[in-house]
Structures are given as C-alpha cells and as structure tokens.
Amino acid sequence: MRYVFDDCALDTDRRELRRGPDLVPTAPQVLDLLEYLIRSRDRVVSKDDLVNAIWGGRIVSDAALTTRLNAVRRAIGDSGEQQRLIKTFPRKGFRFVGTVDDDDQRPLAAVVANAGMAAVSVPGQVKAAVGWLRHLGSRLKRVGGALASIAAIGAIAGGLAGYWNVWNTVRTEAVRETHRNQPHATAGRESAPRLSLVVLPFTSLDDDPQQSQLAGAITTDLTTGLARTPTTFVIGPETALTYRSRSAGQNQLGTDLGVRWAVHGAVRRIGDQVRVNVSLTNLQTGRDIWSDRFDGDRTNLAALQDSIAARILCIAHLHLRQYEDATAQCSRSLNMGGNGFQDGIGLISALPLGFIS
C-alpha cells in the first residue's frame, strides 16, 4: 500500500517514508502510528484507539504517546502549532486531515494534483488509451523523450497491466519534476537553523544490572523531555538504541539520522545519590561543545532529568543563536541549579568562540 499526501509518500510494504525524493529516517513505531492515522482518517481516533492499535493495549504514558505523535508530525513536516495534516481535538483524540492519494484504491479516472496536471480519464479500450498517452506525453515534454517512448511501448503492448505500469512511471516522474521546479521553497526549508539531536543510550559506570536499568530509564526520559519542545527534532529511542552496537563514526551517524548533535553520557549511583555525566557532541566535527555533571537524589529523578534537558536546550539554542528560545531555557536551567553563579559561569564557558563581542 502506498499513500501520497502533501509532499510525502508512505510505502507500507517497503516500510519507507519519503518527503519529496528524500528518504526520512523513521522509527518502526512512528511508521505504524502514521499508517494507522491515515487508514482511520475518516474519523477522530482516541488515545485508547491508538494504544490498542500500536501498543497492543499495554499501559502507555501520555508523555510517551505525545512523543510518538510529535515524531510523526516532524517526519511529515507538520507541527502541533500548524496541524496541517494531523489535527488534535481536545479531549476527543486525533485525526489525519491531509488529502491522501491512495495508489492501491485509486480509480482509473484520476487527478495528478501534486504535479499540477489536469484531470485525465482512463478509457476502457486500448485505442483510446494510446491517444490519451500521446496527449499526456505532449504535456510532459519536460520529463523527456524517453518517458514518451515508454508510454507508447506500454500502449502498444495492449493490456491494462502494462498501461498501469506506464501510469505509475509518468506520475512519479511528473511529481519529481514538480519538486525540481520548486528549488527556492526547498532551499529555504533546509537552510534554516534546526535544533536536531539524538540521545544515545547512556552507559552505567558499574556492572550492577539495576544501574544499567537506571541508565536506560534516564536515556528514555531525557529523550521524552527534549522532544516536548515543539522546535526540537529528536530521534526516537528505538532508533537510537540500534546504534548502541554499531561502529559508525560520528559524522556517519549524523548523516544517517539527519541530526546535528548527539547527547551521550554515563550514570553512577551510590546509595540514593545519582551522578549523571552528560556531553553534547557536534556530529559534523566530532567535538564536544559542552559537558557537565549533575548530581541528584534517586527518589527525585524527574527534577534531575528536567535540569539536564533544560541545560542541553539552553546550550543548543545559544549555539544556533536562537536567542528567544535560549533565554527561556537558560533561565529555567539556572533556576534549577543549586549554585546560580557557578552555573552561569559554566554556561558562558560553553559558548562558541566569538559568541560574545
């Protein structure tokens, strides 16, 4: 099954999501959630519907569900503020409101809306199909002579099966041509500074299995905390977990996942006290732009994780010179710290060279 909407295409058989010609790295659960929303687009689906369909009825926190929905929206170029494709109905649920072109259920009279082409009726006889293909070929000269030849060969071969293959080729090439004719919009979207990162699995500094579980819990909760910020793109924990045993270099990791930074660290627990060492690494240069350690009480891990997330977002926004967002997160981080002056010095020391003139 292949669903085409906006500038995206979801292929459920190949388990792929594309935006324009680009493949979007997407966690399996995020793909499942997107497919379910599209299939159920004729109604509003509740949180219980999503939990039953995606998680098999297991207990799932609202934060985990929100994280997955945010990941779906980011993958398709939507957001909680815009809600162009996925609309939230308070206290009711969610609904996919984008216009979907379903390849497998498309009638033989179709409109190629994404390519800006006129509606074309498909006749029932081969002779009429040949005439239609010739007409279509003349309107798609920019696609090239080779495409017109393919259309002619398909028509001569007779049969709707050959014709359908030609139709798919024409539609795909036309959509690609449309994207090539819109370089300014694409360039503007890609050139904008973007806060994007992956939280790699934190390690335990001890061999105690319970501490390994603690490190895993901190990794997951920190990922969720960072993903709550609408302007932040965060790779899902399932995808990040697959890179635990991989030997890919940092530059390759950034290319594979399409993110700018990696958050990584280690956890140590002594009694009820927990120490978390955290670093933020530029995946293009392989250099740590910031490192710090955080101490807290095991009985109040939520406050510790919120403090770490605020500090990471503060540093990242400062490096991107996104001052308004940085002000909110830096103030939040300093208010959480135990020593405001020392924390302030730590933030200044983490700024890039030339930041303060």
C-alpha positions in Angstrom: 0.0 0.0 0.0 1.3 3.4 -0.9 -0.2 6.7 0.4 0.7 10.0 -1.2 -0.1 13.3 0.7 1.3 16.8 0.7 5.0 16.3 -0.4 5.2 12.9 1.3 4.8 9.3 0.3 4.3 6.4 2.8 5.0 2.9 1.4 3.7 0.4 3.9 5.1 -2.6 2.0 8.6 -1.3 1.9 8.3 0.4 5.3 9.5 3.7 3.9 8.5 7.4 4.3 9.7 9.9 1.8 9.4 13.7 1.6 10.0 14.7 -2.0 12.9 12.5 -3.2 14.4 12.1 0.2 14.0 9.1 2.5 13.0 10.1 6.0 14.7 8.0 8.8 11.7 6.9 10.9 11.3 4.6 13.8 9.1 1.5 13.2 6.5 2.5 15.8 6.3 6.0 14.3 5.6 4.4 10.9 2.9 2.2 12.4 1.2 5.3 14.1 1.3 7.3 10.9 -0.2 4.4 8.9 -3.0 3.9 11.5 -3.9 7.6 11.4 -4.0 7.6 7.6 -6.1 4.5 7.5 -8.5 5.9 10.1 -8.6 9.4 8.5 -12.4 9.3 8.2 -12.9 9.6 11.9 -11.3 11.0 15.1 -9.3 8.3 16.9 -9.0 8.4 20.7 -5.9 7.8 22.8 -7.3 4.4 23.7 -7.7 3.6 20.0 -4.0 4.4 19.4 -2.8 2.5 22.5 -4.8 -0.6 21.4 -3.7 -0.4 17.8 0.0 0.4 18.2 0.9 -0.9 21.7 -1.5 -3.8 21.9 -3.4 -2.4 24.8 -0.3 -2.1 27.1 -0.1 0.7 29.6 1.4 3.8 27.9 2.0 7.1 29.5 0.6 10.3 27.9 4.2 11.6 27.6 5.2 8.5 25.5 2.1 8.9 23.3 2.8 12.6 22.8 6.4 11.9 21.9 5.4 9.5 19.2 2.8 11.9 17.8 5.4 14.7 17.8 7.8 12.3 15.9 5.1 11.6 13.3 4.4 15.3 12.8 8.1 16.1 12.5 8.6 13.3 10.0 5.9 14.7 7.7 6.7 18.3 8.1 3.8 19.2 10.4 3.7 20.6 14.0 1.4 20.9 16.9 1.0 24.6 16.1 0.3 24.2 12.4 -1.7 20.9 12.5 -1.9 21.0 8.7 -2.0 17.2 8.4 -2.7 15.8 11.9 -5.3 17.8 13.9 -5.8 17.5 17.7 -9.3 17.5 19.0 -9.1 18.4 22.7 -10.5 15.6 25.0 -11.5 13.7 21.9 -8.4 12.5 20.1 -6.7 13.0 16.7 -7.4 12.8 13.0 -5.4 12.9 9.9 -6.9 15.7 7.9 -4.5 15.9 4.9 -5.6 14.9 1.4 -4.4 11.4 0.7 -3.9 9.8 -2.7 -4.2 6.0 -2.2 -2.4 4.2 -5.0 -4.0 0.8 -4.4 -7.5 2.2 -4.3 -7.2 4.8 -7.0 -10.0 4.7 -9.6 -8.8 4.6 -13.2 -10.1 8.2 -13.6 -7.6 10.2 -11.5 -6.2 13.6 -11.0 -2.4 14.1 -10.5 -2.8 17.1 -8.1 0.8 17.1 -6.9 2.1 17.6 -10.4 -0.3 20.4 -11.3 -1.8 18.3 -14.2 -5.3 18.4 -15.5 -7.7 15.5 -14.7 -7.3 12.6 -17.2 -10.0 10.0 -17.8 -8.8 6.4 -18.5 -10.8 4.8 -21.3 -11.7 1.1 -21.4 -10.2 0.4 -24.8 -6.6 0.2 -25.9 -7.1 2.5 -28.9 -8.4 5.3 -26.6 -5.5 4.7 -24.2 -3.0 5.2 -27.0 -4.5 8.6 -27.8 -4.6 9.6 -24.2 -0.9 8.6 -23.7 0.2 10.6 -26.7 -1.7 13.6 -25.4 -0.2 13.2 -21.9 3.3 12.8 -23.5 3.0 16.1 -25.3 2.1 17.8 -22.0 5.1 16.3 -20.2 7.9 17.3 -22.7 10.0 18.5 -19.8 10.1 14.9 -18.4 12.0 13.9 -21.6 11.6 11.9 -24.8 12.5 8.7 -23.1 9.3 8.9 -21.0 7.1 9.4 -24.0 8.7 6.3 -25.6 7.9 4.3 -22.5 4.3 5.4 -22.7 4.0 4.4 -26.4 5.5 1.0 -25.8 3.2 0.4 -22.9 0.1 1.3 -25.0 1.1 -0.9 -28.0 1.6 -3.8 -25.6 -2.1 -3.6 -25.0 -3.5 -4.8 -21.6 -4.3 -2.7 -18.6 -1.4 -4.2 -16.6 1.2 -2.6 -19.0 -0.8 0.6 -19.1 -0.9 0.8 -15.3 2.9 0.5 -15.1 3.3 3.3 -17.5 0.8 5.4 -15.5 2.9 4.9 -12.3 6.1 5.9 -14.2 4.5 9.1 -15.6 3.1 10.1 -12.3 6.4 9.6 -10.4 8.4 11.5 -12.9 5.9 14.3 -13.0 6.0 14.7 -9.2 9.8 14.7 -9.2 9.8 17.3 -12.0 7.5 19.5 -9.9 9.9 19.3 -6.9 12.8 20.2 -9.2 10.9 23.3 -10.3 10.5 24.5 -6.7 14.1 24.9 -5.6 13.5 28.1 -3.6 11.0 26.6 -1.1 13.1 23.5 -0.5 16.3 25.5 -0.1 14.6 27.8 2.4 13.4 25.0 4.5 16.7 23.1 4.6 18.9 26.2 5.2 17.0 27.3 8.3 18.9 26.5 11.6 17.4 23.4 13.2 17.8 22.1 16.7 18.1 18.4 15.9 19.7 15.7 18.0 19.8 12.0 19.1 20.1 10.8 22.7 22.4 7.8 22.6 22.0 5.1 25.2 23.6 6.2 28.5 26.1 3.7 30.0 26.4 2.5 33.5 29.7 3.0 35.3 29.1 -0.1 37.3 28.3 -3.7 36.4 25.1 -3.8 38.6 22.1 -4.7 36.3 19.9 -2.4 38.3 22.2 0.5 37.5 22.0 -0.4 33.8 18.2 -0.3 34.0 18.6 3.1 35.7 20.8 4.3 32.8 18.2 3.1 30.3 15.4 4.8 32.1 17.3 8.1 32.2 18.0 7.8 28.5 14.3 7.3 27.6 13.0 10.0 29.9 15.6 12.5 28.7 14.6 11.8 25.1 11.0 12.4 26.0 11.9 15.7 27.9 13.8 17.1 24.9 11.1 16.1 22.4 8.5 18.1 24.3 9.9 21.3 22.8 8.0 21.9 19.6 11.0 23.3 17.7 13.3 20.4 18.6 13.7 17.3 16.4 14.7 14.3 18.4 15.3 10.8 17.1 13.1 8.2 18.8 14.7 6.0 21.5 14.1 2.8 19.5 16.1 4.1 16.6 18.8 5.5 18.9 19.1 2.1 20.6 20.1 0.4 17.3 23.3 2.5 17.3 24.5 1.1 20.6 26.5 -1.7 19.0 27.2 -0.1 15.6 30.7 1.1 14.7 29.6 4.0 12.5 31.6 7.2 13.0 30.0 10.3 14.4 29.9 12.0 11.1 28.2 9.0 9.5 25.8 8.9 12.5 24.7 12.5 11.8 24.3 11.7 8.1 22.3 8.5 8.7 19.9 10.2 11.2 19.8 13.7 9.7 20.7 15.4 13.0 23.2 18.0 14.1 24.2 16.8 17.7 24.4 13.7 19.9 23.7 13.6 23.6 25.6 10.9 25.4 26.7 10.2 28.9 27.1 7.8 31.9 25.3 7.2 35.1 26.6 6.2 38.5 24.6 5.5 41.7 25.9 5.4 45.2 23.1 4.6 47.6 20.3 7.1 46.9 22.6 9.6 45.2 22.9 9.6 41.4 25.5 11.3 39.3 25.0 11.8 35.6 27.8 12.9 33.3 26.4 14.4 30.1 28.1 15.7 26.8 26.7 17.4 23.7 28.7 16.5 20.6 28.7 18.1 17.2 28.4 15.2 14.8 29.9 17.1 11.9 33.2 17.9 13.7 33.2 15.1 16.3 33.9 17.6 19.0 32.1 18.0 22.3 30.7 21.5 22.5 29.6 21.1 26.2 30.0 18.6 29.0 28.8 18.7 32.6 27.8 16.5 35.5 24.6 16.6 37.5 24.0 15.2 41.0 20.6 14.3 42.4 18.5 12.1 44.5 17.3 8.7 43.1 13.9 9.4 44.6 13.5 12.6 42.5 15.0 11.7 39.2 12.3 13.7 37.4 13.8 17.0 38.6 17.3 15.8 37.7 16.3 14.9 34.2 14.4 18.2 33.7 17.5 20.1 34.8 19.7 18.2 32.3 17.2 18.7 29.4 16.9 22.5 30.2 20.7 22.8 30.2 21.1 20.9 26.8 18.4 23.1 25.2 19.9 26.2 26.6 23.4 25.4 25.1 22.0 24.2 21.8 19.8 27.3 21.2 22.8 29.6 22.1 24.9 27.8 19.5 22.2 28.3 16.9 21.8 32.0 18.0 18.1 31.4 18.7 18.1 34.0 21.5 14.4 34.0 22.4 14.3 30.2 22.9 17.7 30.3 24.6 16.6 32.9 27.1 13.7 30.7 28.3 15.7 27.5 28.6 18.8 29.2 30.2 16.7 30.9 32.8 14.9 27.7 33.5 18.3 25.9 33.9 19.8 28.5 36.2 16.7 28.4 38.4 17.0 24.7 38.8 20.7 24.8 39.6 22.0 24.7 43.2 24.6 27.4 42.6 23.4 30.1 40.2 26.8 31.9 39.9 28.8 28.8 39.1 26.1 27.5 36.7 26.2 30.9 34.9 30.0 30.6 34.5 29.5 27.1 33.2 27.1 28.3 30.5 29.4 31.2 29.4 32.3 28.8 29.1 30.3 26.5 26.8 29.6 29.3 24.3 31.3 29.1 20.9 34.3 31.4 20.3 33.3 34.8 19.1 29.8 34.5 20.5 30.3 37.4 22.9 31.7 40.5 21.2 
